[in-house]
């Protein structure tokens, strides 16, 4: 491990930080998170026009939407969501 990373981790732990591994996460897409929130009684939607999510009328990104859904899931003692993300590296040009 890089010495700078080792020091950063040691400082984090020394200052009271904790590392917790999520035991069982549920991989979901953004639309699945929206569907979960709606089925739980929360106003949530995805707008393809501006590629944004909305929660209770406020605009947010996917990470924030998953965070909000996980707050509700924790209260119900359900495993947390983990967003499925497609990552493409580079571009193919002819």
C-alpha positions as CSV (number, residue, x, y, z in Angstrom):
1,X,0.0,0.0,0.0
2,X,1.1,3.5,-0.8
3,X,2.5,5.2,2.4
4,X,0.3,8.3,1.9
5,X,-2.8,6.0,1.8
6,X,-1.6,4.1,4.9
7,X,-1.2,7.4,6.8
8,X,-4.6,8.7,5.7
9,X,-6.3,5.4,6.8
10,X,-4.4,5.5,10.1
11,X,-5.4,9.1,10.7
12,X,-9.0,8.3,9.9
13,X,-9.1,5.4,12.4
14,X,-7.3,7.4,15.0
15,X,-9.8,10.2,14.8
16,X,-12.7,7.8,15.5
17,X,-13.5,6.7,12.0
18,X,-14.9,3.2,11.4
19,X,-14.8,0.9,8.4
20,X,-17.9,-1.2,8.1
21,X,-18.4,-3.7,5.3
22,X,-22.0,-3.9,4.1
23,X,-22.9,-7.5,4.5
24,X,-25.5,-8.1,1.8
25,X,-26.3,-5.3,-0.6
26,X,-29.0,-5.4,-3.2
27,X,-27.7,-4.3,-6.6
28,X,-30.3,-2.0,-8.3
29,X,-30.7,0.4,-11.2
30,X,-31.9,3.9,-10.7
31,X,-35.4,3.0,-12.0
32,X,-35.6,0.2,-9.4
33,X,-34.8,2.6,-6.6
34,X,-37.6,5.0,-7.9
35,X,-40.0,2.0,-8.0
36,X,-39.1,1.0,-4.4
37,X,-39.6,4.5,-3.1
38,X,-42.9,5.0,-4.9
39,X,-44.2,1.6,-3.6
40,X,-43.2,2.8,-0.1
41,X,-45.3,5.9,-0.4
42,X,-42.7,8.5,-1.4
43,X,-42.9,10.8,-4.4
44,X,-40.0,9.8,-6.6
45,X,-39.5,9.9,-10.3
46,X,-36.8,9.9,-13.1
47,X,-36.9,12.6,-15.8
48,X,-35.2,11.4,-19.0
49,X,-35.3,14.9,-20.4
50,X,-32.7,16.2,-17.9
51,X,-31.4,12.8,-16.7
52,X,-32.2,13.6,-13.1
53,X,-34.0,11.9,-10.3
54,X,-36.6,13.6,-8.1
55,X,-37.4,12.7,-4.5
56,X,-40.3,14.5,-2.7
57,X,-40.2,17.2,-5.4
58,X,-36.5,17.9,-5.0
59,X,-33.9,17.2,-7.7
60,X,-31.1,14.8,-6.9
61,X,-28.6,12.4,-8.4
62,X,-28.6,8.6,-8.3
63,X,-26.1,8.5,-5.3
64,X,-28.4,10.8,-3.2
65,X,-31.5,8.8,-4.2
66,X,-29.9,5.5,-3.1
67,X,-28.8,7.2,0.1
68,X,-32.4,8.3,0.8
69,X,-33.8,4.9,0.0
70,X,-31.3,3.2,2.3
71,X,-32.4,5.4,5.2
72,X,-35.9,4.0,4.7
73,X,-34.6,0.5,4.2
74,X,-32.5,0.7,7.4
75,X,-35.6,1.6,9.4
76,X,-37.3,-1.5,8.0
77,X,-34.2,-3.6,8.7
78,X,-33.7,-4.4,5.0
79,X,-30.4,-4.8,3.3
80,X,-29.0,-1.6,1.6
81,X,-29.2,-0.9,-2.1
82,X,-26.0,-0.6,-4.1
83,X,-26.4,1.2,-7.5
84,X,-25.5,-0.8,-10.6
85,X,-23.4,1.5,-12.7
86,X,-22.2,1.0,-16.3
87,X,-18.7,2.2,-16.7
88,X,-17.2,2.6,-20.2
89,X,-13.5,3.2,-20.5
90,X,-12.3,5.2,-23.4
91,X,-14.1,5.5,-26.7
92,X,-13.9,3.5,-29.9
93,X,-13.2,5.5,-32.9
94,X,-12.6,4.2,-36.4
